[in-house]
Amino acid sequence: MKMNPAFLLPILILLMISAYQSYKSMESNVPRPTTQESKEMELQRIRAENDTLKAKISDDQNSNERYIVNLSSTLNLSFKIIHAMGQKDFDYLKSISAPNVTFSKFENRVYFPYGGKIIAPKLLKPIELGNLEYRFSTYMNGESEIIVGFAYYWDDSHSTIELYFVKGEDSWIFNGFITNA
């Protein structure tokens, strides 16, 4: 026996109306908070979110202040290291270097681990600090290491110098450098 589609359409409409009315009656049985209760709940949520944001801002400010102090220290140390390399002041360089950094006066090189191997760039020649331009600095391994990068300009060209530092017991110490100078 074949059913007429015109007969099925009213039945489907009646089923949908019945389901909707059932849904509405269930919805009306759910207790709703009073307007005052909902306002208080919203106020508590906003206060909690505000406290969270205040704590995050405070953490960010502390982190930024710490970064500025660390950058200032490593920048000053960078200039001293660049000057000491130009003067071949091995005593000073050794005094501010990490234990894994060694120097060869004979070869005029610094040895340190980099990328899983020991590299040995030659010490920088004397550089006029006016020809240096600060380019970047960034933390590595959390805040325990920092890289400070410079551009060194001469004639119509320039090269990059990156100095690596690690956090010592009470100050930053030199951990090597790479350059294409």
Secondary structure by P-SEA (a helix, b strand, c coil): ccccaaaaaaaaaaaaaaaaaaaaaaaaacccccaaaaaaaaaaaaaaaaaaaaaaaaaaaaaaaaaaaaaaaaaaaaaaaaaaaaacaaaaaaaaccccbbbbccccbbbbbcccbbbbccccccccccccccccccccccccbbbbbbbbbccccbbbbbbbbcccccbbbbccccccc
